[in-house]
Amino acid sequence: MPHDETSRPVAIGLVKLLLASTAMLVLASCGEGKAAGNAAPPAAVSVANVLFKPIQQWDEFNGRVGAVDSVEIRSRVSGYVQRIAFTEGGEVRKGDLLFVIDPRPYRAALDSAVARLERAQASAALAQKQAQRSDVLLKANAISHEEAERSRAGYVQNHADVSAAEAAVAAARLDLQFSEVRAPFAGRASRAMLTVGNLAVADQTVLTTVVSQDPVYVDFDPDEQTYLRYLAQARQGTMDSLPVRVGLVNEQGFPHLGRLEFFDNRIDPATGTIHARAVLHSPDHRLTPGLYAHVQFAGLNSSEAFLIDDKAVLIDQDRKYVYVLAAGDKAERREVKLGPINHGLRVIEAGLTTKDYVIVDGLERVFYPGAPVKPTVVAMDTTAELAAASATPGATGVATAGAK
């Protein structure tokens, strides 16, 4: 049969199309094989079972350290500063000499008062003898009753003059003593407000300040709801027996243990808070008045809670989540509601159960939810818990209610 010349180009085109399709299929199959050969292995991670145990709940507040005793040192007498007898910023003991006001005018005033007292005593002695003589003469009818009464009145008057002179001596002696300004209690002194040669006005000029250092107060302001909860719990015990923990800004945890001193008698309507005060011993004088402090205040009741290692918690904008081990050894993202820290472990208020295993190590190898993982079961890390327990002797738990 004769060939159609017009059909030859069509056949050639079909052959080329078939060859091209075959080549594309071969390349695609090779690519799939290469991709399958380069698939990443499951990420090696450590997982730990969620803990569930009783804890002592603590609430955290911001506070300030304050001195139990604080005084502005003022001179009780006027005069020029003659001597500064303390080290500025140093510690002083009760009764230590701080300032000396020029004592010479007050020593002269004391000498003058003593001289007046001696004169009054001499006059009183003479008046007493005259009164005794008058009594003898009156019995012998040698003088009139009027003269005898005048002698007795003179004796009484001179005796009163002696009492007044004795009071003047005591006042002058006090003024001389007040020329030496001494510390009213043990503590730390501030700087000297006046230098030598300046005039100090009695009861007006502040010479320095002294604050006590042990014990100290820590003042904080619980909110109204927290206060009402404490008030309800206090029916089961004494309010001032509740423990308080304090930590400074450069300290880990809350190493200083104290007790509640008092709650104020009214809620501040402007802030919805009530003033509270704790008292702590500070034998090393580290708790300087005025320092900012983190305060933990414990309720009376303990409760059970879910706990995980805090390093397992991840943050996506305002959302907190963890990766848990899902069926098929895959990393499942689970959003959680965070509670306080308790002995270094994070309290989980919602999102987990005791059946869940949380990824606590190897999170940097989990790139997306549902990623395959190779889990190794470990115990929930309690290193931080043990460290926190040893940092506060006698304490039962640590929590930060504001660490959400």
C-alpha positions as CSV (number, residue, x, y, z in Angstrom):
1,M,0.0,0.0,0.0
2,P,1.5,3.3,-0.9
3,H,2.5,5.5,2.0
4,D,0.9,8.9,2.5
5,E,3.7,11.5,2.6
6,T,1.7,13.7,4.8
7,S,1.5,11.1,7.6
8,R,5.2,10.7,8.1
9,P,5.8,14.0,10.0
10,V,2.9,13.1,12.3
11,A,4.3,9.7,13.1
12,I,7.7,11.2,13.8
13,G,6.1,13.7,16.2
14,L,4.3,11.0,18.1
15,V,7.5,9.1,18.5
16,K,9.3,12.2,19.9
17,L,6.4,12.9,22.3
18,L,6.5,9.3,23.5
19,L,10.2,9.4,24.1
20,A,9.9,12.7,26.0
21,S,7.2,11.4,28.2
22,T,9.2,8.3,28.9
23,A,12.2,10.4,29.9
24,M,10.1,12.6,32.2
25,L,8.7,9.5,34.0
26,V,12.2,8.1,34.4
27,L,13.5,11.4,35.9
28,A,10.5,11.7,38.2
29,S,11.0,8.2,39.4
30,C,14.7,8.8,40.0
31,G,13.8,12.0,41.9
32,E,11.4,10.2,44.1
33,G,13.9,7.6,44.9
34,K,16.5,10.2,45.8
35,A,14.1,12.0,48.0
36,A,13.1,8.9,49.7
37,G,16.8,8.1,50.2
38,N,17.5,11.5,51.8
39,A,14.4,11.6,54.2
40,A,15.5,12.9,57.6
41,P,15.5,10.3,60.4
42,P,13.2,10.8,63.4
43,A,14.6,13.4,65.9
44,A,16.0,11.9,69.1
45,V,14.2,13.5,72.1
46,S,13.8,12.9,75.8
47,V,10.2,12.6,77.2
48,A,9.0,12.6,80.8
49,N,5.7,11.8,82.3
50,V,3.7,14.7,83.8
51,L,3.9,14.7,87.6
52,F,0.8,15.0,89.8
53,K,1.4,15.6,93.5
54,P,0.4,17.9,96.4
55,I,2.2,21.3,96.6
56,Q,2.1,24.3,98.9
57,Q,0.7,27.2,96.9
58,W,2.5,30.5,97.2
59,D,1.6,33.9,95.9
60,E,4.2,36.4,94.8
61,F,4.1,40.1,95.3
62,N,6.5,43.1,95.0
63,G,7.7,44.6,98.2
64,R,10.2,46.9,99.9
65,V,12.6,46.3,102.7
66,G,12.1,48.8,105.6
67,A,13.8,49.4,108.9
68,V,12.1,48.6,112.1
69,D,13.7,51.6,113.8
70,S,14.5,54.8,111.8
71,V,15.3,58.2,113.3
72,E,16.5,61.6,112.2
73,I,19.2,62.6,114.6
74,R,18.7,66.2,115.8
75,S,20.5,68.1,118.5
76,R,18.5,68.9,121.7
77,V,20.6,72.0,122.3
78,S,21.7,74.8,120.0
79,G,25.4,75.3,119.3
80,Y,28.3,74.9,116.9
81,V,29.3,71.5,115.8
82,Q,32.7,70.8,117.5
83,R,33.3,67.2,116.5
84,I,32.0,64.4,114.2
85,A,32.7,61.2,116.0
86,F,31.3,58.5,113.7
87,T,32.2,57.0,110.3
88,E,29.7,58.1,107.7
89,G,27.7,55.1,106.4
90,G,29.2,52.9,109.1
91,E,27.5,50.8,111.7
92,V,26.9,52.2,115.2
93,R,26.0,50.7,118.5
94,K,23.4,52.0,120.9
95,G,24.9,54.9,122.9
96,D,27.8,55.5,120.5
97,L,28.9,59.2,120.2
98,L,27.9,60.8,116.9
99,F,28.4,64.5,117.3
100,V,29.7,66.9,119.9
101,I,28.1,70.4,120.2
102,D,30.4,73.0,121.8
103,P,29.9,72.2,125.5
104,R,31.5,75.3,127.0
105,P,28.4,77.4,127.3
106,Y,26.5,74.6,128.9
107,R,29.3,73.7,131.3
108,A,29.4,77.3,132.4
109,A,25.6,77.3,132.9
110,L,25.9,74.2,135.0
111,D,28.6,75.8,137.2
112,S,26.4,78.8,137.7
113,A,23.4,76.6,138.6
114,V,25.5,74.7,141.1
115,A,26.6,78.0,142.7
116,R,23.0,79.2,143.0
117,L,22.2,75.8,144.6
118,E,24.9,76.2,147.2
119,R,23.8,79.7,148.0
120,A,20.2,78.5,148.4
121,Q,21.3,75.6,150.6
122,A,23.2,78.0,152.9
123,S,20.3,80.4,153.2
124,A,18.0,77.4,153.9
125,A,20.4,76.2,156.7
126,L,20.4,79.6,158.3
127,A,16.6,79.9,158.0
128,Q,16.2,76.5,159.7
129,K,18.3,77.5,162.7
130,Q,16.4,80.8,163.0
131,A,13.1,78.9,162.9
132,Q,14.3,76.5,165.6
133,R,15.5,79.4,167.8
134,S,12.2,81.2,167.3
135,D,10.3,78.1,168.5
136,V,12.5,78.1,171.8
137,L,11.9,81.8,172.4
138,L,8.2,81.5,171.7
139,K,7.9,78.9,174.4
140,A,9.6,81.3,176.8
141,N,7.3,84.1,175.7
142,A,10.5,86.0,174.6
143,I,9.1,86.8,171.1
144,S,5.6,87.2,169.7
145,H,3.7,84.6,167.6
146,E,4.1,86.9,164.6
147,E,7.9,86.8,164.7
148,A,7.9,83.0,165.2
149,E,5.6,82.6,162.2
150,R,7.8,84.9,160.1
151,S,10.9,82.7,160.9
152,R,9.1,79.5,160.0
153,A,7.9,81.1,156.7
154,G,11.4,82.2,155.9
155,Y,12.6,78.6,156.4
156,V,9.9,77.2,154.1
157,Q,10.7,79.8,151.4
158,N,14.4,79.1,151.6
159,H,13.7,75.3,151.4
160,A,11.7,76.0,148.2
161,D,14.6,78.0,146.8
162,V,16.8,74.9,147.3
163,S,14.4,72.7,145.4
164,A,14.3,75.2,142.5
165,A,18.1,75.5,142.4
166,E,18.4,71.7,142.4
167,A,16.0,71.6,139.4
168,A,18.1,74.2,137.6
169,V,21.2,72.2,138.2
170,A,19.5,69.1,136.8
171,A,18.4,71.0,133.7
172,A,21.9,72.4,133.2
173,R,23.4,69.0,133.6
174,L,21.0,67.6,130.9
175,D,21.9,70.4,128.5
176,L,25.6,69.6,129.0
177,Q,24.8,65.9,128.4
178,F,22.8,66.8,125.3
179,S,25.8,68.5,123.8
180,E,27.0,65.0,123.1
181,V,24.7,63.5,120.5
182,R,24.6,59.7,120.8
183,A,22.9,56.9,118.8
184,P,19.5,55.9,120.3
185,F,19.8,52.3,119.0
186,A,22.2,50.0,117.0
187,G,22.1,50.4,113.3
188,R,23.8,52.1,110.3
189,A,24.3,55.8,110.2
190,S,24.0,58.0,107.1
191,R,26.3,60.9,106.1
192,A,26.8,63.9,108.3
193,M,24.5,66.7,107.3
194,L,26.6,69.4,109.0
195,T,30.4,69.7,109.1
196,V,32.5,71.0,112.0
197,G,31.9,74.7,112.7
198,N,28.2,74.8,111.5
199,L,25.4,75.9,113.8
200,A,22.9,73.3,114.9
201,V,19.6,74.6,116.1
202,A,17.9,72.7,118.9
203,D,15.1,70.3,117.7
204,Q,15.4,71.6,114.1
205,T,18.6,70.8,112.4
206,V,19.0,67.2,111.2
207,L,22.5,66.0,111.8
208,T,22.2,62.5,110.3
209,T,19.9,59.5,110.2
210,V,20.2,56.1,111.7
211,V,18.3,53.0,110.7
212,S,18.2,49.6,112.4
213,Q,19.4,46.5,110.4
214,D,18.2,43.4,112.3
215,P,15.3,42.6,112.2
216,V,13.8,44.3,109.2
217,Y,10.3,44.8,107.8
218,V,9.2,43.9,104.3
219,D,6.1,45.7,103.1
220,F,3.9,44.4,100.3
221,D,0.3,44.9,99.0
222,P,-1.8,41.8,98.3
223,D,-4.8,42.3,96.1
224,E,-8.4,42.2,97.5
225,Q,-9.2,38.7,96.2
226,T,-6.0,37.2,97.7
227,Y,-6.7,38.9,101.0
228,L,-10.2,37.5,101.1
229,R,-8.8,34.0,100.4
230,Y,-6.3,34.4,103.2
231,L,-9.0,35.7,105.5
232,A,-11.1,32.6,104.8
233,Q,-8.1,30.3,105.4
234,A,-7.2,32.1,108.6
235,R,-10.3,30.6,110.2
236,Q,-8.3,27.4,110.3
237,G,-5.3,28.9,112.0
238,T,-3.5,32.0,113.2
239,M,-2.9,34.6,110.6
240,D,0.5,35.7,111.9
241,S,1.7,32.1,111.7
242,L,1.7,32.2,107.9
243,P,5.2,32.0,106.4
244,V,6.7,34.7,104.2
245,R,9.7,34.3,101.9
246,V,11.8,37.1,100.4
247,G,14.3,37.2,97.6
248,L,16.4,40.2,96.4
249,V,16.7,41.0,92.7
250,N,20.2,39.4,92.5
251,E,19.2,36.2,94.4
252,Q,17.9,32.9,93.0
253,G,14.7,31.8,94.7
254,F,13.6,33.1,98.1
255,P,16.3,32.4,100.6
256,H,15.0,34.6,103.4
257,L,12.3,33.2,105.6
258,G,10.1,35.4,107.9
259,R,6.6,35.6,109.3
260,L,3.6,37.8,108.7
261,E,3.5,40.8,111.1
262,F,0.1,42.3,110.3
263,F,-2.5,43.3,107.7
264,D,-3.7,46.9,107.6
265,N,-7.2,47.7,108.8
266,R,-8.6,48.9,105.4
267,I,-8.5,48.2,101.7
268,D,-7.2,51.0,99.5
269,P,-10.2,51.8,97.3
270,A,-7.9,53.4,94.7
271,T,-5.8,50.3,94.1
272,G,-7.9,47.4,95.5
273,T,-5.0,46.3,97.7
274,I,-4.3,46.1,101.4
275,H,-1.0,46.8,103.0
276,A,0.8,43.9,104.7
277,R,4.0,43.6,106.6
278,A,6.4,40.8,107.3
279,V,9.3,40.7,109.7
280,L,12.6,38.9,109.0
281,H,15.9,38.5,110.7
282,S,18.9,39.8,108.9
283,P,22.0,38.9,110.9
284,D,24.3,39.5,108.0
285,H,22.7,42.9,107.3
286,R,22.1,42.1,103.6
287,L,18.5,43.3,103.7
288,T,19.2,47.0,103.5
289,P,16.2,49.2,104.1
290,G,14.8,50.5,100.8
291,L,15.8,47.5,98.7
292,Y,13.2,46.1,96.2
293,A,12.2,42.5,97.1
294,H,10.2,39.6,95.7
295,V,7.8,38.4,98.4
296,Q,6.1,35.0,98.5
297,F,3.2,34.6,100.9
298,A,1.7,31.1,101.6
299,G,-1.8,30.1,102.3
300,L,-2.8,27.5,104.9
301,N,-3.9,24.8,102.5
302,S,-2.0,22.6,100.0
303,S,-3.4,21.3,96.8
304,E,-2.5,18.8,94.1
305,A,-1.2,20.0,90.7
306,F,0.3,18.9,87.4
307,L,4.0,19.7,87.2
308,I,6.5,19.7,84.4
309,D,10.0,20.9,83.7
310,D,9.8,24.6,82.9
311,K,12.2,24.3,80.0
312,A,9.7,22.2,78.1
313,V,7.4,25.3,77.8
314,L,7.6,27.2,74.5
315,I,6.0,30.5,73.6
316,D,4.4,31.5,70.3
317,Q,3.4,35.2,70.7
318,D,1.0,35.1,73.6
319,R,0.4,31.4,73.5
320,K,2.2,28.9,75.7
321,Y,2.5,25.3,74.5
322,V,4.5,22.1,74.9
323,Y,5.2,19.1,72.6
324,V,3.8,15.8,73.8
325,L,4.4,12.3,72.5
326,A,1.5,11.3,70.3
327,A,0.6,8.0,68.7
328,G,3.1,6.8,66.1
329,D,5.9,8.5,68.0
330,K,5.1,12.0,66.7
331,A,5.4,15.4,68.4
332,E,2.0,16.8,69.0
333,R,1.7,20.5,69.9
334,R,-0.4,21.1,73.0
335,E,-1.4,24.5,74.3
336,V,-1.3,24.8,78.1
337,K,-2.3,27.3,80.8
338,L,0.7,28.0,83.1
339,G,0.6,28.3,86.8
340,P,3.3,29.2,89.3
341,I,6.7,27.7,89.7
342,N,6.9,25.1,92.5
343,H,10.4,24.0,93.5
344,G,11.7,24.7,90.0
345,L,8.8,22.8,88.3
346,R,6.1,24.6,86.4
347,V,2.5,24.1,87.5
348,I,0.2,23.4,84.6
349,E,-3.4,24.5,85.3
350,A,-4.9,23.2,82.0
351,G,-3.9,21.2,78.9
352,L,-2.1,18.1,80.3
353,T,-2.9,14.9,82.2
354,T,-0.8,12.3,83.9
355,K,-1.1,10.1,80.8
356,D,0.9,12.6,78.8
357,Y,4.7,12.4,78.1
358,V,6.2,15.9,77.5
359,I,9.3,16.4,75.4
360,V,11.8,17.9,77.8
361,D,15.0,17.6,75.8
362,G,15.7,17.8,72.0
363,L,13.1,20.5,71.3
364,E,15.4,22.2,68.9
365,R,15.2,19.2,66.6
366,V,11.4,19.3,66.4
367,F,10.7,21.6,63.5
368,Y,7.0,21.3,63.1
369,P,3.9,19.7,64.8
370,G,3.5,16.1,63.8
371,A,7.3,15.6,63.2
372,P,8.4,12.0,63.8
373,V,10.6,11.6,66.9
374,K,12.6,8.9,68.6
375,P,11.7,9.1,72.2
376,T,13.7,8.2,75.3
377,V,11.8,8.1,78.5
378,V,13.4,10.0,81.4
379,A,12.3,11.1,84.8
380,M,11.0,14.7,85.1
381,D,14.0,16.9,86.1
382,T,14.0,17.5,89.8
383,T,17.4,19.2,90.0
384,A,15.9,22.7,90.3
385,E,13.4,21.3,92.8
386,L,16.2,20.0,95.1
387,A,18.2,23.2,94.8
388,A,15.1,25.3,95.7
389,A,14.3,23.1,98.6
390,S,17.9,23.4,100.0
391,A,18.0,27.2,99.5
392,T,15.3,27.8,102.0
393,P,15.7,25.9,105.2
394,G,12.4,24.7,106.7
395,A,10.3,25.7,103.7
396,T,7.9,23.3,102.0
397,G,7.5,24.8,98.6
398,V,8.1,27.8,96.3
399,A,5.7,29.3,93.8
400,T,5.5,32.5,91.8
401,A,1.9,33.4,91.2
402,G,2.8,36.2,88.8
403,A,5.1,34.1,86.5
404,K,2.6,33.4,83.8
